[in-house]
């Protein structure tokens, strides 16, 4: 398992060794075409039936034959850089349930990496997408005055507290929002240095990956990275490291443009900082004229039972970054900044596709659902789920820690190998979870998750832990 995610796929019986390179194009084209032409057995479940299910329904071994065939063809034509967590090939979904290409139904506790906030194919989101697609698929919101672009910006300004009137810049993804924030912070302050945190994940594009410090492999082979980026330990008192090391030994605080922090670390292991630490960070930034950037790409949009995770700590960032759950799976991100911070000149930053009208329609529907019911559901079901996992921890010695807020929960094990094994044992039982950090499994279901589904998920998770512990 130390070999990584591709090794976990191979352990599940999927051969990643293909034919000779010269044979790949023609063979791969034929295999993929054959796969697409063969739609497989029709599902016996209607959408409402699928959404109403509380437990997985497995009809083949995992992975099934069609999944294996797809993976074999996929490996020949896609970039080997794709991390690919495990051998799962989704075909359709409804609510918190998702069906693979073999007709197996899984209970989804990762929501496409915390993206499908309103569940899979929520009817209101689908309807908004269809209606907008019939009117206008694309016109650049960066070069022209697209009404729905401004509407989404106004909504994000309304729901985001940045200490005064706000403005929003829309992006295609979370990492693009981070890149925009780096440029804006340096432009607004006239300073060059950026401070991020060990364990943090902010994306894989050049500026973003320079801030990222969750895994060395994200930097390997890509240097030199963006200059002027410093890192400090996450959750460690400012008086213990930032002041005596960063500010005293490395750079003076008046040359630091921004501090970029995840209110709850995502890729780093779903780590919640100590109470008061974010408030101390806010105070430090205010004292030195440093912008505080809250990267809420994974923790935002209702996941923690509040619209933004920073709200739990009672702080106000200068810039907030959103993505993932912002449009229920459509590609959209956002940088929301206070009016007096977003003062760059016309043409300083832009994007052809960002704020695409179809994605904007999905975002408006998503925000409406979050405010009307789903944030409340996350605040209800999430803590209940966490309490159940806490009771499991009391009787399962493999589990070292349960942490998180709302429906953003990390289950920490003694090492990464154990976490990998639990992840795969869950997959074989029809529960989709996902590794995070050195030794944690993240639980981030769609915010529509019901109590009955949460109970089933915990039961399966317990069975998976028992298997790994050798007690099943």
N, C-alpha and C positions, 0 to 999 in steps of 0.2 A: 504493500500500500504506500510505501514511501516514494514510489516512482511517480505518484500523482494521479490526476483524474483520468488520463488515458489508461493508466494501469488498472483503475477501478472498472473501466469499461471492459478491459480484456479479461479481468477476473469474472465478469458476468458472462463470459463466453462469446464475446464479440472479437473477431480477429481483425486487428488493425494493420496487418501486413498484406499489402496488395500485390498485384502482378508487376511485371517489369514496366518501367516508366513509359516506354514507347507504346505499350498496349493500352495505357490508361484512358486516353481520350475516347477512342471508339467504344471500348468496353463500358466505360462509365456512362456514356451517352445512352447506350443501348439498355443498360441496367436501370437507369433512372426513368427512361421512357417506358420501359416495361412495368416498372413499379407504379408510375402514374396512370398508365392505361388500365392496370388492375386495381380497381377501387376497393377491393376486398369485400368481405361480407357486409351487407347493410346493417346498420345498428338497429337493434330492436327497441331502442329507447327514444322517445320523443324528448324535446328540450325540457319540458316541465318535469317529466319523469326523472331525467338526469339531474336536474337541479334539486329535486326533492330527496334524492338519495342521501343517506347518512353514512354509509360504509362503502368501501371499495367492492368491486365485483370483478374478479379475475377469471378469465376463461382460457388462458394459455399460460405456459411458463413465462417468467419475466427474465429477460426480454423475449417477446414473442417472435415468431418467424418473420412477419412483415417488418417488424422493427429491426431485426437483424439484417434483413436484406437492404433496408434503407440505409442503415449505418455503413454497411460494406460499400454501397455505391457512394454515399456521402464522403467517406474518407478519401475517395479518389479525385474529388473535384473541389473540395472546400479547403480553405487555408488551414494548415496544421497549427496555426496559432490559437484557434478557437479552443477554449478550455474544456468544454463539454463535460459537465458534472457526472452524468451517468447515462446508460443506454435507455433513454425514454424518448418516444416519438409521438408528440401530441397531435391529435386530429381535430378535436372539437371539445368545447367545454360549456358548462352552464353553472353559474354560481361558484361553489367551491369544489365542484366535481369536474374531472377532465378525463376524456376518453382517448386512448392511444390508437394507433393505426391497426392494431390487432383486435380492437373492440373491448379491451380491458378498461375498466373504470377505476380511476384513482381519486383519493381524497387529497386535495392540493393544500399543503401547508407551506408552500414557498411562493405562490402567486407569480410565477415567472420572474423571480428575484424581486419580490415586493413591488411589482408593477401593476398587477391586475387588481387595483384597489376596490373597484365596484363588482368584482367577480368576473367570471368569464362570460363575455358576450351579454352584458346586461341589456335588456330590451330597450331601455331609455337611451343608453349610449349608442346602441346599434341604430336606433331610429334617428338620432341626431346626426350620425355619420351618413346614413342613407339620404336624408333630406338635404344635407349640405352638399353631398357629392352630386346630387341631381342639379344643384344650382351652379356650383363653381368648385372645381377640383383644386385649382391653384391660380394664384396671382401673388407676386412677391409683396409681402407686407413691409419689406425693407425699402422698396423703391416707390411704392404707391400706397394709397390710403385705403387699406382693406378694412371694412367696417368691423368684421368679426375679430380681427387682430386687436383693434382698440378695445373691443368689448371684453376680451379675455384679460388684457392688461388692466382694465378698470376693475375687474373682479379680483384679480390677484392683489392689486393695490389695496382693495377694500379688506381682504381677509388677512393681510400681513401687516403686523405692527413693526415698523422700522423707526419709530420715534418721531414721526411727522408725515407730511404728504409724501407719497411714494410714486415712483415711475418703474415700469417694467420693460425689460428687454427679453424677447422670446427667442428660444434656441431649439435645435432639433433633438437635443439630448442633455443629460446631466453634465457630461464632461464639457460640452460646449458652454454651459452656464458657468462652470468653473473658469474656463478660459476667459470668458467675458468679464468675470469678476476680477481676475488677475489684472487685466488691462485697465479696467475702470479704477481699481484701487491705486495703481501706480499713477494713472493719469490725474486722478482727483487729488492725491496727496503730494505728488511730486517726489515721492520716496521710492526706493527700489526694493527693499527687503520684504520678504513674506515669511511668516512663521506658521508652520503646521505642526502636526503631532504624530509621534510614533504610533503605529497601528492604524492610522487614518487612511482612508481610501477616497480619492477624489476624481478618479478616472484614469484613462490610459493615453490620451493625447498628450503632447509634449509638456505643456504647462501643467496640466492636471497631474500627470504622472510624476512630475517633479515634486509636487506636494504630497503625493501618495507615499506612504511608508509602512504599508501592511505586509508586503512581501518583496524580498530583494529581486525576485525574478522579473518583476515589472520594470526594473531599471537595467537588468543585465543586457549588455550588448547595445544599449541605446545612448550611451554617454557621448559628449557631455550633455547634461540636462540643463534646464533653465537656471541661470545663475541667480544668486540672491535669495535662495530658499533655505531656511533654517528649520530644524525640528527640535521639539521638546517632548518629554514624556507626557502622555495623556493622563490627566487626573492628578498629577503631582503638584503640590502646593507651589504657587508662583515664587514664594520666597525661598523655595528649595532648589529651583533650577532656572527658571526664566530670568529672574533678577540677578542671581550671583553668577550665572554662566553665560546666558545669551546677552543680556544687557551689559554686564561688566566685562566679559572676556571677548565677545565676538562683535556685536554691533550696538551702538547706542540706540535707545528707544526712539529718538527723534528721526531715525533713518528707516524705521519699520513702517511700511505702508499699511499692512493688514495682518491680522491673525485669522486663519481659516480653520474652523473647527466643526466637526460633526457633534451635535448635542448628545447623540448616542452613536458610538462608532458602529458601522455596519460590517463591511468586509473584515474589519479587525476583530470581530467576535461578538458583536452586539453588547458592547461594553458601556455601561452607564457610569458617568463620572460621579465622584463623591458630591454629596449635597453641598451647595454653596460654591463649588469650584467654577462653574460658568459665571456666576455673579462676580467672583473675584477677577475673572478674566475680563469681564465687562468693565469693571472698575479700573483695572490696569490700562485697558485700551483708552478709556475716557481720559485718564490722567496724562497720557502721552500723545494724544491726538492720533491714535492708531484705529483704523477701521476694524470692526468685528464682523466677520463674515460667517454666518451660520450655514453650513452645508447640510441642507435638509432633504437632499435628493432621495435618500432611503428612508429617513425617519419622518418626513413630512407627509402632508396630505392625509391627515387623520389616523395614521398608523398607530400612534401611541395613545389615542383617545383624546387628543387635541389636534387642531389643524396643523400646528407645528410643535415639534418636541421641545423647542426652547421655551414655550409657554409654561411648561411644568416648573421651570426655574425662575419665572418672573423677570426675565431679562429682556432687553430690546436690542437686537443686532442693528447694524447699519446697513447690511446687505444680507438678503436671504436667497438661497439657491434651491430651486425645486426641480423635480424631474420624476422619473419612474411612475408613481401613481397619479400624476397630475392629469393624465388624459386616458386612464384606464387601459393603457397598452399602446395607444397611438404615440408616435415619436414626437415628444414635446418636452421642452425644459424651459426654465425661466430664471432670470436674475431680477430680483425686486430690490430696489435701493431707495434710500431716502432722497427726496427731491434735491437737496443741496449737495448730495454726493454725486448724483448722476448728472454731471455738468459738462461731459465731453462734447466736442464739436460735431457738427453734422458730418457724416462720413467716417467718423473715427472707428466705428464698428458697425457691422451689418451682416445680413445673411439672405441668400436667395430663397431658401425653402422654409426657414424658421417661421413659425406662426402660420403654417399652411392652414387654409380654412377648414379642411376636414378635421385636422387635429384640433383646431380651436373649438370646433363644434363638440368634439368629444370632451374637451376640457370643461366647457360650460356645463354639459350634462353631468360630468363627474363632480364638479364643485357643488352643483345642486343636490346630488345624491348624498354627498358627504355631509352637507349642512343639514339636510332634512332627516337623515336617519343613520348613516353609516359611521360617523364619528361617535355617536351615542352607542352604537352596537359594539364598536371596538373598545369603548370604555366599559362595556358590560361583559361581553364574552371574553375579552382579553385577560382581565384579572382573574376570572374564573378558571380559564385555561392555565394560567400561571400558578394558581393555587393547587390545581390538580397535579401539575408537574412537580410542585414542591412536595406534595405528599408522596409522589413517586420517588423523589430523591431520598426521602427518609427511609425507604425500604430497598433502594437500589444503590449499592456501593460504587457502581461505575460512575455515577453522576457526582461531580464535584460542586457544581453551582448552577442555580437558576437565576437569571437576571433579565431585566427588560422593563418595558412599559407597554400597556395596551396589547396590541397584536404584533409587537416587536420583541420577541423572546429568544434569549440564547440559553442553550443547555450545554454546560461545559463538562468535558470528560478529562481523564488523566493525561491523554495524549491524542495526537492527531490520528493515529492508527485506529484507536477505539472509536473516535468520532466518525471516521470513514466507514468502519464496519457497521456501526449503527445506522448510518445513512443508507447503506446498501441493504441492510436487513429490513429497513422500513420500505424501501422500493419493492423488494420481493413480496411484501405484504400489501402493497397498494397505497402506501403513504408517501407523499413527496415532501421531503425536507431537504436542507442544503447546508453543507459545511460553511463555516465562517471562522476566521482567525486560526490560531494554532491548534485548537482542540475543541472547538464548539460546533454544535449543530444549531442553525438558526431556524426559528419557527416564525413565519411571516405570511399567514394565510390571507386570502381575500377578506376584505372587511365585512363581507356578507356572511361570514362563517356563523353557523348556528351552534347553540349549546349541545344539541345531540351530536353534531359532527365533531365538536371539540372533544366530547367524551370518547367517541370512537377513536379519534386520533391519538389521545393519550393512551388508550388501551393498546393500540397497535405499537405505539412507541415503547410501551413497557415490554411487550412481547419481543420487540427487536433488541432491547437492552438485555433481556433475559437470554436470548440466543447468543449474543456476543459474550455475555458473562459465562456462558456454558451451563446455565441453570434451567433452560427451557426443556 
